[in-house]
Amino acid sequence: MKVCVIYDSVTGNTKMLADVIEKKYAEILTENPEEADVVFLGSWTDKGSVSEKIKAQAEKIHGKKVFIFGTCGFGGSTEYYEKLYERAAAVLDESNEIIGHYYCQGKMPMSVKERYVSMLREHPEDKRMQASLQNFEEALAHPDQNDLDRLSEILDALKLA
Ligand SMILES: Cc1cc2nc3c(=O)[nH]c(=O)nc-3n(C[C@H](O)[C@H](O)[C@H](O)COP(=O)(O)O)c2cc1C
């Protein structure tokens, strides 16, 4: 049994999840996806979907067991995580078998907060913007230890190694 972890992480959030996976399967890791029985495919969320880089990688995966993971700025909604998972899964062809998925919130760059703050300065009553700013502040703490522990538990339940 060989495991390969393919991921894209610009600011390090998704890498934190990838590190948990790589540590768990250190003994059976391969860098060659061709050689792997199980591929862990991870991405940050770019405009509601996996990154272009991961889209391109996913198209090259055939006949594998695949576990999808990722982070996104918008947290606190299981429905949103499920939607992201479905979009990521749709990038894979049907020769693959999806064996699980995991999403959690990830901090966003300060430039995002600055945009919210400047919009709120113009429209202080904008409820959507207020919620976005609150979500931004909450995201700063993620992924946290609890997020990483939950991933670790899901991996244990897969019983791969
Ligand atoms: C250009 C851009 C687009 C983004 N689009 C979304 C999005 O549609 N939904 C979302 O929840 N987060 C979005 N985010 C937030 C990132 O997905 C989030 O901060 C993620 O944890 C970053 O992961 P990384 O540190 O592994 O790069 C976006 C961030 C950037 C920079």
PDBQT file of the ligand as one rigid body, heavy atoms in Angstrom, charges set to zero:
ROOT
HETATM    1  C1  LIG A 201      -7.807  34.773  -4.805  1.00  0.00    +0.000 C 
HETATM    2  C2  LIG A 201      -8.462  34.098  -3.635  1.00  0.00    +0.000 A 
HETATM    3  C3  LIG A 201      -9.732  33.552  -3.776  1.00  0.00    +0.000 A 
HETATM    4  C4  LIG A 201     -10.363  32.937  -2.692  1.00  0.00    +0.000 A 
HETATM    5  N1  LIG A 201     -11.624  32.421  -2.847  1.00  0.00    +0.000 NA
HETATM    6  C5  LIG A 201     -12.244  31.856  -1.786  1.00  0.00    +0.000 A 
HETATM    7  C6  LIG A 201     -13.573  31.365  -1.912  1.00  0.00    +0.000 A 
HETATM    8  O1  LIG A 201     -14.206  31.411  -2.967  1.00  0.00    +0.000 OA
HETATM    9  N2  LIG A 201     -14.162  30.825  -0.808  1.00  0.00    +0.000 N 
HETATM   10  C7  LIG A 201     -13.522  30.741   0.400  1.00  0.00    +0.000 A 
HETATM   11  O2  LIG A 201     -14.126  30.266   1.361  1.00  0.00    +0.000 OA
HETATM   12  N3  LIG A 201     -12.249  31.190   0.546  1.00  0.00    +0.000 NA
HETATM   13  C8  LIG A 201     -11.605  31.749  -0.510  1.00  0.00    +0.000 A 
HETATM   14  N4  LIG A 201     -10.301  32.196  -0.369  1.00  0.00    +0.000 N 
HETATM   15  C9  LIG A 201      -9.598  31.977   0.922  1.00  0.00    +0.000 C 
HETATM   16  C10 LIG A 201      -8.589  30.822   0.877  1.00  0.00    +0.000 C 
HETATM   17  O3  LIG A 201      -9.116  29.694   0.196  1.00  0.00    +0.000 OA
HETATM   18  C11 LIG A 201      -8.227  30.395   2.305  1.00  0.00    +0.000 C 
HETATM   19  O4  LIG A 201      -7.628  31.475   2.986  1.00  0.00    +0.000 OA
HETATM   20  C12 LIG A 201      -7.312  29.170   2.316  1.00  0.00    +0.000 C 
HETATM   21  O5  LIG A 201      -7.259  28.629   3.609  1.00  0.00    +0.000 OA
HETATM   22  C13 LIG A 201      -5.908  29.474   1.843  1.00  0.00    +0.000 C 
HETATM   23  O6  LIG A 201      -5.184  28.269   1.860  1.00  0.00    +0.000 OA
HETATM   24  P1  LIG A 201      -3.595  28.180   1.766  1.00  0.00    +0.000 P 
HETATM   25  O7  LIG A 201      -3.030  28.882   2.986  1.00  0.00    +0.000 OA
HETATM   26  O8  LIG A 201      -3.312  26.727   1.765  1.00  0.00    +0.000 OA
HETATM   27  O9  LIG A 201      -3.183  28.865   0.495  1.00  0.00    +0.000 OA
HETATM   28  C14 LIG A 201      -9.687  32.834  -1.431  1.00  0.00    +0.000 A 
HETATM   29  C15 LIG A 201      -8.396  33.367  -1.298  1.00  0.00    +0.000 A 
HETATM   30  C16 LIG A 201      -7.783  34.005  -2.373  1.00  0.00    +0.000 A 
HETATM   31  C17 LIG A 201      -6.403  34.578  -2.181  1.00  0.00    +0.000 C 
ENDROOT
TORSDOF 0
